[in-house]
Amino acid sequence: MRQAILEKNDRLAERNRGFFRARGLLVLNVLSAPGSGKTTFLRETVRSLGPQLRAGIVVGDLATDNDARKLRESGAPVAQITTGTVCHLEAEMVARAVKELDLNGLRLLIIENVGNLVCPASYDLGEDLRIVLFSVTEGEDKPLKYPPMFQAADVVIISKADLAQACGHDREAALANLRRIAPKARVFETSAKTGEGMDAWCEYLRQEARHPRDW
């Protein structure tokens, strides 16, 4: 049954991918555990990118539209997916939500997945890049505890860098664990609060949008 569900999702994800490519969109699937600072990070990302790389956002949550309201502060159009008891987004959910967005003039589509480091790892949404956040407050062994998620990452964002000293974050251990589990992933150390690392991250997105990968 699970295999059949994933096969159906993969077919719909390929349909999404074709649609996104035809629109010239760079699509991010952004994943993390709850409390990583994902929503604030994305809001500040969109603000930093500005009109040069206009973004739309699909946001998934089990309940409430709190994150969607926060993301609208960036000025980006936002579509909400409320999953109820489902702990991940699926390709079909994303396809329905995208219909609520005016894609004209957009070059970036950000999908903020449900906060969970287990279930979403198995579901392709049609994205170009899979972005995984983990904050300095979560512990340096997070990649070791959730290897499938980190192994699937194209980019890993270490968030809340401004809190590293206060929470005793062992930077070298965190980076060593990432290199062990996800050696090919790009790593950005960031703070949405202070702006640390945000310029490098945003420039990376601009480069990806200018030179799409041959997926």
N, C-alpha and C positions, 0 to 999 in steps of 0.2 A: 504494500500500500504506500509506504513512504517513498519507495523508488518511483512509483507511478506519479505521485504528487510532484516529486522533483523533476521528473521528465517533462511533465506538463509545464511546470514553471520555467524550465530551460527553454522550451519552445516559445513561450510568451516573452521571455527575456530577449531572445533573438529578434523577435518582432519589434520590441521596444528599441533595441539597439539600431535596427535599420531605420526606424522612424527618427530617432535622435540624430543619427548621422545625416539623414536627408535634410534635417533642419540646421545642420552645422553646429550642434550643441556638444560641448564638453560636459560629460555627466559624471558626477561624483556620488558614490555610495558611502556615506559617513557613518561609522559605527563606533560604539564605545559602551562601557558599563555606565550605569546611572551615576551622575555626580562627577563626571570627568570634565565638565565645563564645555561640553560640545555645543550647546545652543549659543552661549556667549561667544565662543570661538568663531562660530559661523556668522553670527551677526557682525562681528568686527571684521571678519574676512570680506564680507560683502561691502561693508563701508569702505574698507581700504582699497578694494578693487575699483570702486566708483563706476562711472559711466563707461569707462574704457572696456570693461568686461562685465556687462550687465548680467545679473543672475536672477533666476527664479528658484524657488525652494518648495520642495515637497517634504512635509514633516510628519513623522509617524509617532503616535503615542497610544498607550493602552487607554488612557482617559484624559480629559481636559484638553483645552487648546492653549494652555499657558505658554508652551514653547512657540507655537505659531504666532501668538500675539507679540512675544518678545522679538521674534525674527522679523516681523513687519516693521519694527523700529528701524531696520536697516534701509527701508525704502523698497525692498524687493517684493514682488508678488509672491504670495505664499498660499499653498493648498494644503489643507489638513487631512490626514488619514487617522481616524480613531479605530484602533484594532480590537478593542474590547479585551478578550482573553488571549488574543494571538500575540506571541512574543517576538514577532519579526514582521517585516514587510515582504510582500510577494510581488512578482512582476505584474500580475493582473491588477493589484491594488494601485501600483504606480501608474499604470496605463490609464486607469480611471481618473486618478487625481490630476494627471497632467492635462486632461481635457478642461480642467477648471482654470488653467493658467493661460494668459495671453503670451504666447511664445515669440511674437513678433519683436525683433530687436534684441532678443536674449541670446547670449553666447555660452552661458554656463547654467547648468541645471544641477542643483544640490539636493540630494535626497538624504534627509536626516532620519536615519533608521531608528527603530525602537532601542532604548538603552538595554543592551543584552550582549554578552560576549560569547554566547553559545549558539542559539538557533539561527541568527542571521547569517552566520558563516556559510551555511549550505545553500543560500538563496541568491542566485544571480538576478539582478534587477534590470540588466541591460546597460550597466554603467561602463564607463571607460576606465575609471580609477576607483579602487577601493581604499578608503582612507580610514585608519583606525587610530583613535585617540586613547591614550591613558595618561592620567595625571600623576604628578609627583607625589600626591597624597595617597595613591592606591597601593604602593609597594612595588619594589623593583622586580619582583618575581612574577608579575602579571603575565608577561609573555610565556613563561614556563607553565603557568596554570591553564592557559587557554591557547594552546599552540595552533589549532586549526584556524582561529580567527587571525592571528598574527602572521601565519604562513600565507594566508590569502591576501595580505595587505600589499598594495603597491607603495603606500606611504604610511608611515607611523608618525603621529604628532604626539610629542610629550608636552602635555599642557600644564598650566598653572606653575610655570617655572619660577614665578615670583615667590612661591611658597616653599621652594626647595630647601632652603636653609632652615626655616622654621620647623619643617616636619622631618628633618634629618634624612633627606633624600640622598641615596648613594648613586650619584650620576654614573660612575664608571660601571657599577654592577648592572644598572638598568640598561646601559648601552651594550654591555657584554651579553646580556640575556637576549636583547633584540638581535644582535649579530648572530647569535646561536640559532635562534628560531626563524628569523626573517632576514637572512643575509642580503637579499636583493632589494629590500624595501628602502626607500629614501626616508630619512629621519630628520624632523624639524623639532627643535626645542623652542617652545613658545610660551608667551604669556599674553592673553587677550587683554589683561588689565593694564600692563605696562607697555605693551607693544613689542616686547622682545621677540625676535624671530619672525614677526608677522610680515616684514618686508620681503624676507627671503622666501617665505611660503607663498606670498601673493605673486612674486616674480616667477616662481615655479609654475603657478597656474597660468599666468600669461604666456609663458613659453609653451606649455602644453596646448593651450588654445590656438597658438600660432602654428604649431607643428604637430598636428594630431598623429597619434600612433597608428600604425597599420595593424588593427586588431584582427 
